Amino acid sequence: MKNKIQYFVAFALLALISFSTSVMAQDPDPGPGGDPGGGPPVGGGAPIGSGVYILIAMALAYGISRWYAIHKAKTVQE
């Protein structure tokens, strides 16, 4: 049962990583009147996914550290 949960979590993380790399902000609609200022939009159409990599890396580092701590505690008890 534990192996099934681990495989499911690994698959879910892989799916999340693969889908999050294709997320980009849409260009703003110019609207019926056009842009009176003539400049680029305020947001600039920045991509959304740049912070996702940092979040995934931090979660991975935390998971590895927890796994190491649990594994170390089990070996000390034996």
VEXNU-29000 format. One record per residue (C-alpha): residue number from 1; residue in three letters; z, x, y. Coordinates in steps of 0.05 Angstrom, whole numbers. Each point is the difference from the previous one (the first is absolute). Layout:
N
<r><n>NUM</n><res>ALA</res><c3>Z</c3><c1>X</c1><c2>Y</c2></r>
...
This chain:
78
<r><n>1</n><res>MET</res><c3>0</c3><c1>0</c1><c2>0</c2></r>
<r><n>2</n><res>LYS</res><c3>17</c3><c1>57</c1><c2>48</c2></r>
<r><n>3</n><res>ASN</res><c3>-67</c3><c1>33</c1><c2>-13</c2></r>
<r><n>4</n><res>LYS</res><c3>-37</c3><c1>-65</c1><c2>17</c2></r>
<r><n>5</n><res>ILE</res><c3>37</c3><c1>-4</c1><c2>67</c2></r>
<r><n>6</n><res>GLN</res><c3>-15</c3><c1>73</c1><c2>16</c2></r>
<r><n>7</n><res>TYR</res><c3>-74</c3><c1>-11</c1><c2>-16</c2></r>
<r><n>8</n><res>PHE</res><c3>-2</c3><c1>-62</c1><c2>43</c2></r>
<r><n>9</n><res>VAL</res><c3>33</c3><c1>35</c1><c2>59</c2></r>
<r><n>10</n><res>ALA</res><c3>-47</c3><c1>59</c1><c2>-7</c2></r>
<r><n>11</n><res>PHE</res><c3>-61</c3><c1>-46</c1><c2>-2</c2></r>
<r><n>12</n><res>ALA</res><c3>26</c3><c1>-40</c1><c2>60</c2></r>
<r><n>13</n><res>LEU</res><c3>9</c3><c1>64</c1><c2>41</c2></r>
<r><n>14</n><res>LEU</res><c3>-69</c3><c1>24</c1><c2>-19</c2></r>
<r><n>15</n><res>ALA</res><c3>-30</c3><c1>-66</c1><c2>21</c2></r>
<r><n>16</n><res>LEU</res><c3>38</c3><c1>1</c1><c2>66</c2></r>
<r><n>17</n><res>ILE</res><c3>-24</c3><c1>70</c1><c2>16</c2></r>
<r><n>18</n><res>SER</res><c3>-72</c3><c1>-15</c1><c2>-18</c2></r>
<r><n>19</n><res>PHE</res><c3>-3</c3><c1>-65</c1><c2>41</c2></r>
<r><n>20</n><res>SER</res><c3>37</c3><c1>27</c1><c2>60</c2></r>
<r><n>21</n><res>THR</res><c3>-50</c3><c1>55</c1><c2>13</c2></r>
<r><n>22</n><res>SER</res><c3>-55</c3><c1>-50</c1><c2>17</c2></r>
<r><n>23</n><res>VAL</res><c3>40</c3><c1>-39</c1><c2>52</c2></r>
<r><n>24</n><res>MET</res><c3>-28</c3><c1>10</c1><c2>70</c2></r>
<r><n>25</n><res>ALA</res><c3>9</c3><c1>-38</c1><c2>65</c2></r>
<r><n>26</n><res>GLN</res><c3>-57</c3><c1>-45</c1><c2>21</c2></r>
<r><n>27</n><res>ASP</res><c3>-38</c3><c1>10</c1><c2>64</c2></r>
<r><n>28</n><res>PRO</res><c3>21</c3><c1>-50</c1><c2>53</c2></r>
<r><n>29</n><res>ASP</res><c3>-46</c3><c1>-58</c1><c2>15</c2></r>
<r><n>30</n><res>PRO</res><c3>-32</c3><c1>9</c1><c2>68</c2></r>
<r><n>31</n><res>GLY</res><c3>8</c3><c1>-74</c1><c2>15</c2></r>
<r><n>32</n><res>PRO</res><c3>-47</c3><c1>-46</c1><c2>39</c2></r>
<r><n>33</n><res>GLY</res><c3>10</c3><c1>33</c1><c2>67</c2></r>
<r><n>34</n><res>GLY</res><c3>-4</c3><c1>72</c1><c2>-20</c2></r>
<r><n>35</n><res>ASP</res><c3>46</c3><c1>55</c1><c2>24</c2></r>
<r><n>36</n><res>PRO</res><c3>8</c3><c1>-1</c1><c2>76</c2></r>
<r><n>37</n><res>GLY</res><c3>33</c3><c1>69</c1><c2>1</c2></r>
<r><n>38</n><res>GLY</res><c3>-56</c3><c1>34</c1><c2>-37</c2></r>
<r><n>39</n><res>GLY</res><c3>47</c3><c1>47</c1><c2>-37</c2></r>
<r><n>40</n><res>PRO</res><c3>20</c3><c1>4</c1><c2>-73</c2></r>
<r><n>41</n><res>PRO</res><c3>53</c3><c1>-49</c1><c2>-26</c2></r>
<r><n>42</n><res>VAL</res><c3>73</c3><c1>18</c1><c2>9</c2></r>
<r><n>43</n><res>GLY</res><c3>15</c3><c1>11</c1><c2>-74</c2></r>
<r><n>44</n><res>GLY</res><c3>-63</c3><c1>40</c1><c2>-15</c2></r>
<r><n>45</n><res>GLY</res><c3>-7</c3><c1>-30</c1><c2>-70</c2></r>
<r><n>46</n><res>ALA</res><c3>48</c3><c1>50</c1><c2>-32</c2></r>
<r><n>47</n><res>PRO</res><c3>5</c3><c1>1</c1><c2>-76</c2></r>
<r><n>48</n><res>ILE</res><c3>61</c3><c1>-34</c1><c2>-30</c2></r>
<r><n>49</n><res>GLY</res><c3>8</c3><c1>42</c1><c2>-63</c2></r>
<r><n>50</n><res>SER</res><c3>19</c3><c1>68</c1><c2>30</c2></r>
<r><n>51</n><res>GLY</res><c3>75</c3><c1>-14</c1><c2>-6</c2></r>
<r><n>52</n><res>VAL</res><c3>-7</c3><c1>-26</c1><c2>-71</c2></r>
<r><n>53</n><res>TYR</res><c3>-9</c3><c1>71</c1><c2>-27</c2></r>
<r><n>54</n><res>ILE</res><c3>65</c3><c1>23</c1><c2>32</c2></r>
<r><n>55</n><res>LEU</res><c3>36</c3><c1>-60</c1><c2>-29</c2></r>
<r><n>56</n><res>ILE</res><c3>-27</c3><c1>12</c1><c2>-70</c2></r>
<r><n>57</n><res>ALA</res><c3>17</c3><c1>74</c1><c2>3</c2></r>
<r><n>58</n><res>MET</res><c3>71</c3><c1>-15</c1><c2>22</c2></r>
<r><n>59</n><res>ALA</res><c3>8</c3><c1>-52</c1><c2>-56</c2></r>
<r><n>60</n><res>LEU</res><c3>-27</c3><c1>49</c1><c2>-51</c2></r>
<r><n>61</n><res>ALA</res><c3>47</c3><c1>55</c1><c2>23</c2></r>
<r><n>62</n><res>TYR</res><c3>59</c3><c1>-49</c1><c2>-3</c2></r>
<r><n>63</n><res>GLY</res><c3>-20</c3><c1>-23</c1><c2>-69</c2></r>
<r><n>64</n><res>ILE</res><c3>-6</c3><c1>71</c1><c2>-26</c2></r>
<r><n>65</n><res>SER</res><c3>67</c3><c1>19</c1><c2>29</c2></r>
<r><n>66</n><res>ARG</res><c3>34</c3><c1>-61</c1><c2>-32</c2></r>
<r><n>67</n><res>TRP</res><c3>-34</c3><c1>15</c1><c2>-67</c2></r>
<r><n>68</n><res>TYR</res><c3>23</c3><c1>72</c1><c2>4</c2></r>
<r><n>69</n><res>ALA</res><c3>72</c3><c1>-20</c1><c2>16</c2></r>
<r><n>70</n><res>ILE</res><c3>3</c3><c1>-50</c1><c2>-58</c2></r>
<r><n>71</n><res>HIS</res><c3>-33</c3><c1>49</c1><c2>-48</c2></r>
<r><n>72</n><res>LYS</res><c3>49</c3><c1>55</c1><c2>21</c2></r>
<r><n>73</n><res>ALA</res><c3>60</c3><c1>-47</c1><c2>-9</c2></r>
<r><n>74</n><res>LYS</res><c3>-24</c3><c1>-18</c1><c2>-70</c2></r>
<r><n>75</n><res>THR</res><c3>-7</c3><c1>73</c1><c2>-21</c2></r>
<r><n>76</n><res>VAL</res><c3>69</c3><c1>17</c1><c2>27</c2></r>
<r><n>77</n><res>GLN</res><c3>32</c3><c1>-57</c1><c2>-42</c2></r>
<r><n>78</n><res>GLU</res><c3>-33</c3><c1>24</c1><c2>-64</c2></r>
